[in-house]
Amino acid sequence: MSRKVINITHSANKYDILSQTPKNYNKDNYFLKELQDKVNIEWNYRPNRVDIEYEDEWGKSTYKPLEVVVQSVLSEKGKQVSNDIRNLVFRNILEDRFNLGNRFRFSEDYDLSAEENRKNTWLVINLNKVNMTSSVTVERCNGTLGSIYYDEQGIVQYHYEPVIQSMDLTAVNFFYNQTLISPQSQLVVVAQHNEFTRHYKINQRFIIGYDRIYRIKAINKFYSSSTNNPQDVGLIRMYMEVTEETSQYDDFENRIAYQGDIDTVHIPDDKEYNLVFSTPATDFPTSLHDNEPVTFTPAVKDSEGIYIPLDPSVYHVDWELENLPSGVSKDNYVSVTFDGTTGAFTCERQRIYLRGFMIINVVINAAESPSHEELSVSIRLSLDSPE
């Protein structure tokens, strides 16, 4: 076998190889790979390794278990800030699933099987993706804001949003004028920006604690995590002030404040709804014939093909004949009868009509629709066939 001579005079040494690892926090970076291996080896020996839960779908309050290392947060002087603020370090040093506003949940003893009322909800208020190990700072939600909304069936439901309520009140004083003296105090509340909180409005009232009513003075929901995406908001900050008056309709037992003329929030679901006809099920007619009545039954079907039960009174049906001369009754040509129990209506041709089609429109208003959007369907029937 021939021998091959290789010139290694200008070959890269060990230092050159290490210094030419990929940039941009690439997982194949030599130093990051070595650090990840070090974390994996030492992970099982960390005394502050705990089991917690993270919200797997934004704003849905559905949680999955996760193992992290929990640390206290220190001030600039090296003192522990508070037990209500903690730092969570992830095993994956390049963990990127969490951002401002993400929610975690755990009890004081980190028992995953504990009852839900023993578990505290924590909000991510800061994160660090620059250091070599990924971590987030979370703060405990020390209260909830109760409100009502309509679900997809139009039923009123209670919703309690976990929030961070500042420990101290600001501008605590009395306002004097010629007729009365009223208390003044301001409170800052931080919550996750989701389908519920994004609908909060100025002057909306909430029960804070168990016996005081506060109303929103201002809302900050413009701190976006992306420069060019105003919808990418993680946290919403509400500035509230105490109100002196209470209403007889304030529900202190369920902690739901009366809103007066403020609209109730409608929370949409992910399904699509269509207004269709459940009858005729087959051979849908395109024309009407003498002595052959046809019964139409409006229905709402979701994207999964399931019919949604609705009160028949929510359907609004109207019909007309194209190019009908003025002064002539459309009832001379078509008889339409309605069944108030089922919501169905029956059409029967009385005589031939040659000037156009019969147009039938069925509408469900947004307030009565399961999608909270107006649903409509229109059909055209010919009346010119002699048979």
Secondary structure, 3 states (H helix, E strand, C coil): CCCCCCCCCCCCCHHHHHHCCCCCCCCCCHHHHHHHHHHHHHHHHCCCEEEEEEECCCCCCCEEEEEEEEEECECCCCCECCCCEEEEEECCCCCCCCCCCCEEEECCCCCCCCCHHHCEEEEEEEEECCCCCCEEEEEECCEEEEEEEECCCCCEEEEEEEEEECCCCEEEEEEECCCCEEEEEEEEEEEECCCCHHHCCCCCEEEECCCEEEEEEEEECCCEEECCEEEEECEEEEEEEECCCCCCCCECCCCECCCCCCCCEECCCCCCEEEEEEECCCCCCCECEECECEEEEEEEEECCCCEECCCHHHCEEEEEECCCCCCCCHHHCEEEEECCCCCCEEEEECCCCCCCCEEEEEEECHHHCCCCCCEEEEEEEECCCCC
